[in-house]
């Protein structure tokens, strides 16, 4: 057979597309981290409201919410160290997510009756700082006033951050 060629799979090389992937991955990972920071911040805000609303020694709602958040943080930490997330996430963003999660967990790792509003606010500050860091120098995280209702009281205006 003259002119017969063996069939080989053809793979197109596109270096421009390959070079663009890490930049897009870093940007989308940073945006996802900002979104996650917003969710964690809101969970901390819920803890703060539960803490403020109930001044009793035992507060099962606060204890459950705090323990749930601790478990979520442990899962994030464990996942950040997994082979799948090492491959999937931008290394710098993964490093920041891991550090922030460990810091927030360390703040919240207290006995239920020792979880004070000051500790919760400290954890919120760490999460907000991380979101600002990921948002970059030109990004904007809006500060708005929104109605907040706590323990059946009429809604009042309170400054909250929208991520």
Residue pairs with C-beta under 8 A, 6 or more apart in sequence:
22 90
25 89
25 90
26 90
26 92
26 93
29 89
29 90
29 93
29 94
30 90
30 93
30 134
30 136
31 134
32 93
33 93
33 96
33 97
33 130
33 131
33 134
34 131
34 134
34 135
34 141
34 163
35 163
36 97
37 100
37 127
37 128
37 130
37 131
37 134
37 163
38 131
38 162
38 163
40 69
40 72
40 73
40 104
40 127
41 124
41 127
41 128
41 131
41 161
41 163
43 65
43 69
43 72
44 69
44 104
44 120
44 123
44 124
44 127
45 124
45 160
46 65
47 62
47 65
47 66
47 69
47 115
47 120
48 117
48 120
48 121
48 124
49 148
49 150
49 151
50 59
50 61
50 62
50 65
51 59
51 62
51 115
51 116
51 117
51 120
52 117
52 150
52 151
53 150
53 151
54 61
54 62
54 151
57 113
58 112
58 113
59 112
62 112
62 115
63 112
66 108
66 112
66 115
69 108
70 105
70 108
70 109
73 101
73 104
73 105
73 108
74 105
76 97
76 98
76 101
77 98
77 101
77 102
77 105
79 85
80 89
80 94
80 97
80 98
80 101
81 98
85 94
86 94
89 97
93 134
96 130
96 133
96 134
100 126
100 127
100 130
103 126
104 123
104 126
104 127
107 119
107 122
107 123
107 126
108 115
108 119
108 120
108 123
110 119
128 161
131 141
131 163
132 141
135 141
141 161
141 162
141 163
142 161
142 162
143 159
143 160
143 161
143 162
144 159
144 160
144 161
144 162
145 157
145 158
145 159
145 160
146 157
146 158
146 160
147 155
147 156
147 157
147 158
148 155
148 156
148 157
148 158
148 160
149 155
149 156
